[in-house]
Amino acid sequence: MVEKVITLENVPLAEFLGTANENIRQIAQAFPQCKIVSRGNEIRIQGSAPEILRINDLINLLLEHVDRFGHITPENVKDYLDIEGIPFEEANRDQVIVFGNKGLVIKPKSPNQRKLVEAAMKNDLVFALGPAGTGKTYIAVALAVRALKNREVKRIIITRPAVEAGENLGFLPGDLQEKLDPYLRPIYDALQDMVPPEKLKYYQETRVIEIAPLAYMRGRTLHDAFVLLDEAQNTTSEQIKMFLTRMGPNSKVIITGDQTQVDLPVRQKSGLSEALRILKDVKGIGVVSLSGKDVIRHKLVKAIIEAYEINTELEEQRRHEANSRKNSE
């Protein structure tokens, strides 16, 4: 049995320990083989050396969190202790993509989201495919913000095709940028979670963060940048080829899309599907597929996606049976 005493200095004790020591009790429950007692500004830990090292690392992370954000909640403690059932040794600092505003901890929340993070670490070009609500765009934006904060890139460029989903851009009020803003709103929402408002405004004014329609990418070389192409299922073959050939030195690209929600004209082929087919054997390109199991919105969204998937399968089956009968006649 080993004992370690951690002395808390320059820390608001009531905030750090939690109401009725709730934060410390939560840690103690996660390590039942250890005895953890807090008295005054001291935390006394008794247990095996490996467990004590883990607890010490956890408390250092929590202290860093309080220093950075000025407060900590039981939910924050849980975030550090456990990421969707993964043991603490795996739920370490590397799992956190970026610390957002007001103490928000942004990290992958499903196995496939973790695969997306890993693919982005290993590849300069990644396709993230999946239905709405799977967090593919949100995670991609978080990775871009992290790269900028770590000075791995000098700028973030986020783009998407200006394709109307059953609506007409021409009837919306304002100039082109004002017409496009509603289509880019999910990107703004994600950035506002991750970058302080004043800094986000400054970044946009100085074009450190650029959000623009895909047409604005033509003729450019995107170097020293983290580039995100969102809603890529609505690109044409020519558009996605143009975008892919914009990659410059020290650039990283994530392309997100939902192949079940193509808003192109009926006879227009999706450039995303074609690019996946053409590039499937090219080394250095990662492809991550997310599914309804990764949906992190309202529980009904997952049920809706599953219902549509079943309906699509039934329609394909009926179409196949109809074609078989026609050929047999």
C-alpha positions as semicolon CSV with decimal commas, in nm:
position;residue;x (nm);y (nm);z (nm)
1;M;0,000;0,000;0,000
2;V;0,138;0,338;-0,108
3;E;0,025;0,679;0,013
4;K;0,047;1,012;-0,166
5;V;-0,060;1,355;-0,046
6;I;-0,151;1,621;-0,304
7;T;-0,151;1,979;-0,174
8;L;-0,385;2,214;-0,357
9;E;-0,241;2,563;-0,393
10;N;-0,390;2,872;-0,554
11;V;-0,710;2,678;-0,629
12;P;-1,064;2,772;-0,519
13;L;-1,120;2,468;-0,297
14;A;-1,500;2,477;-0,290
15;E;-1,505;2,497;-0,671
16;F;-1,246;2,223;-0,721
17;L;-1,379;1,976;-0,464
18;G;-1,744;2,034;-0,556
19;T;-2,054;2,064;-0,341
20;A;-2,019;1,824;-0,045
21;N;-1,692;1,704;-0,205
22;E;-1,893;1,562;-0,497
23;N;-1,603;1,583;-0,744
24;I;-1,369;1,392;-0,511
25;R;-1,639;1,134;-0,430
26;Q;-1,683;1,075;-0,802
27;I;-1,310;1,006;-0,837
28;A;-1,317;0,775;-0,535
29;Q;-1,606;0,575;-0,687
30;A;-1,405;0,531;-1,009
31;F;-1,111;0,386;-0,810
32;P;-1,274;0,156;-0,552
33;Q;-0,943;-0,015;-0,469
34;C;-0,803;0,314;-0,339
35;K;-0,886;0,530;-0,041
36;I;-0,920;0,901;-0,129
37;V;-0,979;1,156;0,146
38;S;-0,976;1,536;0,120
39;R;-0,907;1,752;0,425
40;G;-0,857;2,125;0,390
41;N;-0,629;2,182;0,092
42;E;-0,490;1,828;0,095
43;I;-0,602;1,517;-0,092
44;R;-0,467;1,198;0,064
45;I;-0,461;0,887;-0,159
46;Q;-0,383;0,532;-0,048
47;G;-0,357;0,241;-0,291
48;S;-0,131;0,066;-0,537
49;A;0,138;0,269;-0,715
50;P;-0,016;0,235;-1,066
51;E;-0,359;0,348;-0,943
52;I;-0,211;0,641;-0,754
53;L;-0,026;0,752;-1,067
54;R;-0,354;0,743;-1,261
55;I;-0,535;0,945;-0,994
56;N;-0,248;1,195;-0,978
57;D;-0,262;1,243;-1,357
58;L;-0,640;1,288;-1,338
59;I;-0,617;1,550;-1,065
60;N;-0,351;1,738;-1,265
61;L;-0,590;1,744;-1,563
62;L;-0,869;1,876;-1,341
63;L;-0,640;2,143;-1,197
64;E;-0,543;2,246;-1,550
65;H;-0,914;2,265;-1,638
66;V;-0,987;2,495;-1,340
67;D;-0,686;2,712;-1,422
68;R;-0,803;2,743;-1,782
69;F;-1,176;2,797;-1,728
70;G;-1,209;2,912;-1,368
71;H;-1,460;2,645;-1,270
72;I;-1,531;2,274;-1,292
73;T;-1,851;2,071;-1,275
74;P;-1,924;1,706;-1,191
75;E;-1,997;1,659;-1,563
76;N;-1,645;1,781;-1,643
77;V;-1,502;1,531;-1,395
78;K;-1,701;1,254;-1,561
79;D;-1,571;1,364;-1,902
80;Y;-1,214;1,316;-1,786
81;L;-1,284;0,996;-1,597
82;D;-1,467;0,814;-1,868
83;I;-1,531;0,867;-2,239
84;E;-1,835;0,660;-2,337
85;G;-1,733;0,359;-2,126
86;I;-1,362;0,362;-2,216
87;P;-1,137;0,305;-1,911
88;F;-0,956;0,611;-1,783
89;E;-0,614;0,505;-1,911
90;E;-0,753;0,534;-2,265
91;A;-0,961;0,843;-2,188
92;N;-0,651;1,061;-2,157
93;R;-0,557;1,405;-2,276
94;D;-0,522;1,281;-2,636
95;Q;-0,893;1,200;-2,649
96;V;-0,983;1,565;-2,597
97;I;-0,972;1,738;-2,937
98;V;-1,005;2,093;-2,810
99;F;-1,130;2,284;-2,508
100;G;-1,417;2,502;-2,619
101;N;-1,587;2,805;-2,466
102;K;-1,718;2,805;-2,107
103;G;-1,529;2,488;-2,017
104;L;-1,678;2,279;-2,297
105;V;-1,468;1,967;-2,357
106;I;-1,490;1,858;-2,720
107;K;-1,398;1,497;-2,782
108;P;-1,516;1,200;-2,988
109;K;-1,829;1,045;-2,840
110;S;-1,856;0,725;-3,042
111;P;-1,616;0,461;-3,181
112;N;-1,651;0,591;-3,537
113;Q;-1,591;0,949;-3,427
114;R;-1,268;0,824;-3,269
115;K;-1,184;0,653;-3,598
116;L;-1,232;0,988;-3,773
117;V;-0,989;1,156;-3,533
118;E;-0,734;0,878;-3,583
119;A;-0,773;0,888;-3,963
120;A;-0,714;1,264;-3,962
121;M;-0,394;1,213;-3,762
122;K;-0,263;0,956;-4,012
123;N;-0,379;1,100;-4,345
124;D;-0,369;1,438;-4,518
125;L;-0,701;1,367;-4,694
126;V;-0,997;1,204;-4,520
127;F;-1,352;1,132;-4,636
128;A;-1,603;1,131;-4,347
129;L;-1,931;0,975;-4,459
130;G;-2,254;0,938;-4,268
131;P;-2,608;1,064;-4,203
132;A;-2,708;1,383;-4,029
133;G;-2,639;1,403;-3,656
134;T;-2,333;1,176;-3,652
135;G;-2,104;1,467;-3,565
136;K;-1,880;1,435;-3,871
137;T;-1,878;1,809;-3,945
138;Y;-1,850;1,907;-3,578
139;I;-1,552;1,677;-3,522
140;A;-1,388;1,800;-3,844
141;V;-1,425;2,163;-3,732
142;A;-1,281;2,072;-3,390
143;L;-0,979;1,909;-3,555
144;A;-0,927;2,221;-3,766
145;V;-0,945;2,448;-3,459
146;R;-0,696;2,228;-3,275
147;A;-0,453;2,239;-3,567
148;L;-0,477;2,619;-3,572
149;K;-0,431;2,651;-3,194
150;N;-0,128;2,419;-3,209
151;R;0,014;2,626;-3,497
152;E;0,022;2,321;-3,723
153;V;-0,151;2,534;-3,988
154;K;-0,182;2,909;-4,045
155;R;-0,548;2,917;-4,141
156;I;-0,875;2,727;-4,161
157;I;-1,078;2,720;-4,481
158;I;-1,430;2,579;-4,468
159;T;-1,638;2,549;-4,781
160;R;-1,948;2,382;-4,917
161;P;-2,140;2,382;-5,245
162;A;-2,423;2,636;-5,263
163;V;-2,691;2,385;-5,356
164;E;-3,050;2,454;-5,266
165;A;-3,234;2,185;-5,069
166;G;-3,578;2,240;-5,218
167;E;-3,548;2,618;-5,179
168;N;-3,445;2,900;-5,409
169;L;-3,145;3,114;-5,313
170;G;-3,262;3,392;-5,544
171;F;-3,567;3,464;-5,329
172;L;-3,367;3,507;-5,008
173;P;-3,294;3,870;-4,906
174;G;-2,946;4,024;-4,912
175;D;-2,627;3,989;-5,114
176;L;-2,462;3,659;-5,202
177;Q;-2,289;3,620;-4,865
178;E;-2,613;3,692;-4,677
179;K;-2,796;3,441;-4,897
180;L;-2,531;3,177;-4,821
181;D;-2,508;3,235;-4,445
182;P;-2,807;3,011;-4,360
183;Y;-2,640;2,726;-4,551
184;L;-2,318;2,782;-4,354
185;R;-2,491;2,817;-4,016
186;P;-2,389;2,470;-3,884
187;I;-2,024;2,568;-3,941
188;Y;-2,069;2,899;-3,753
189;D;-2,246;2,716;-3,468
190;A;-1,955;2,472;-3,431
191;L;-1,694;2,749;-3,439
192;Q;-1,885;2,950;-3,179
193;D;-1,858;2,652;-2,942
194;M;-1,482;2,635;-2,987
195;V;-1,345;2,988;-3,039
196;P;-1,412;3,291;-2,814
197;P;-1,644;3,541;-2,992
198;E;-1,393;3,827;-3,018
199;K;-1,117;3,598;-3,143
200;L;-1,352;3,435;-3,395
201;K;-1,448;3,780;-3,527
202;Y;-1,080;3,876;-3,554
203;Y;-0,993;3,549;-3,728
204;Q;-1,267;3,603;-3,985
205;E;-1,173;3,966;-4,046
206;T;-0,808;3,869;-4,103
207;R;-0,909;3,560;-4,305
208;V;-0,734;3,324;-4,065
209;I;-1,071;3,147;-4,066
210;E;-1,243;3,165;-4,403
211;I;-1,591;3,030;-4,470
212;A;-1,689;3,049;-4,836
213;P;-1,890;2,875;-5,108
214;L;-1,706;2,613;-5,311
215;A;-1,703;2,830;-5,625
216;Y;-1,459;3,066;-5,447
217;M;-1,195;2,790;-5,434
218;R;-1,134;2,782;-5,810
219;G;-0,784;2,886;-5,914
220;R;-0,642;2,885;-5,559
221;T;-0,366;2,680;-5,396
222;L;-0,456;2,607;-5,035
223;H;-0,129;2,573;-4,845
224;D;-0,054;2,577;-4,469
225;A;-0,425;2,526;-4,417
226;F;-0,677;2,289;-4,265
227;V;-0,949;2,266;-4,528
228;L;-1,298;2,126;-4,475
229;L;-1,540;2,056;-4,759
230;D;-1,885;2,004;-4,608
231;E;-2,196;1,856;-4,777
232;A;-1,974;1,709;-5,049
233;Q;-2,257;1,483;-5,174
234;N;-2,387;1,798;-5,346
235;T;-2,074;1,856;-5,552
236;T;-2,058;1,771;-5,921
237;S;-1,773;1,562;-6,060
238;E;-1,602;1,877;-6,190
239;Q;-1,640;2,063;-5,859
240;I;-1,490;1,792;-5,638
241;K;-1,201;1,735;-5,879
242;M;-1,135;2,110;-5,877
243;F;-1,142;2,112;-5,496
244;L;-0,915;1,810;-5,456
245;T;-0,652;1,964;-5,681
246;R;-0,638;2,278;-5,462
247;M;-0,429;2,097;-5,196
248;G;-0,098;2,269;-5,137
249;P;0,208;2,206;-4,914
250;N;0,130;2,142;-4,547
251;S;-0,244;2,123;-4,603
252;K;-0,486;1,878;-4,447
253;V;-0,831;1,816;-4,595
254;I;-1,145;1,655;-4,455
255;I;-1,441;1,599;-4,687
256;T;-1,776;1,526;-4,524
257;G;-2,093;1,406;-4,690
258;D;-2,413;1,210;-4,661
259;Q;-2,469;1,003;-4,973
260;T;-2,835;0,953;-4,880
261;Q;-2,916;1,327;-4,896
262;V;-2,814;1,442;-5,243
263;D;-2,987;1,767;-5,343
264;L;-2,853;1,779;-5,699
265;P;-3,091;1,762;-5,997
266;V;-3,221;1,409;-6,058
267;R;-2,996;1,338;-6,358
268;Q;-2,687;1,498;-6,201
269;K;-2,430;1,250;-6,064
270;S;-2,280;1,319;-5,720
271;G;-1,912;1,404;-5,737
272;L;-1,858;1,253;-5,391
273;S;-1,963;0,902;-5,500
274;E;-1,747;0,926;-5,810
275;A;-1,443;1,051;-5,616
276;L;-1,473;0,764;-5,367
277;R;-1,479;0,514;-5,654
278;I;-1,185;0,670;-5,840
279;L;-0,966;0,725;-5,533
280;K;-1,039;0,402;-5,345
281;D;-0,690;0,256;-5,410
282;V;-0,488;0,573;-5,357
283;K;-0,260;0,550;-5,052
284;G;-0,267;0,831;-4,799
285;I;-0,644;0,881;-4,819
286;G;-0,860;0,780;-4,525
287;V;-1,228;0,689;-4,546
288;V;-1,443;0,673;-4,231
289;S;-1,809;0,571;-4,243
290;L;-2,038;0,679;-3,961
291;S;-2,385;0,530;-3,912
292;G;-2,706;0,578;-3,719
293;K;-2,527;0,432;-3,413
294;D;-2,311;0,745;-3,403
295;V;-2,603;0,990;-3,394
296;I;-2,567;1,221;-3,094
297;R;-2,879;1,434;-3,146
298;H;-3,225;1,358;-3,007
299;K;-3,289;0,982;-2,977
300;L;-3,568;1,015;-3,236
301;V;-3,312;1,119;-3,500
302;K;-3,149;0,777;-3,474
303;A;-3,489;0,608;-3,509
304;I;-3,577;0,826;-3,810
305;I;-3,249;0,740;-3,985
306;E;-3,299;0,369;-3,921
307;A;-3,656;0,384;-4,055
308;Y;-3,538;0,554;-4,375
309;E;-3,256;0,301;-4,416
310;I;-3,506;0,014;-4,388
311;N;-3,735;0,185;-4,637
312;T;-3,447;0,232;-4,884
313;E;-3,355;-0,137;-4,856
314;L;-3,718;-0,239;-4,916
315;E;-3,745;-0,013;-5,221
316;E;-3,424;-0,155;-5,367
317;Q;-3,551;-0,507;-5,302
318;R;-3,885;-0,431;-5,474
319;R;-3,702;-0,269;-5,766
320;H;-3,477;-0,572;-5,801
321;E;-3,776;-0,811;-5,790
322;A;-3,960;-0,601;-6,053
323;N;-3,655;-0,608;-6,283
324;S;-3,620;-0,984;-6,235
325;R;-3,985;-1,042;-6,332
326;K;-3,949;-0,816;-6,635
327;N;-3,637;-1,001;-6,753
328;S;-3,803;-1,341;-6,705
329;E;-4,095;-1,234;-6,923
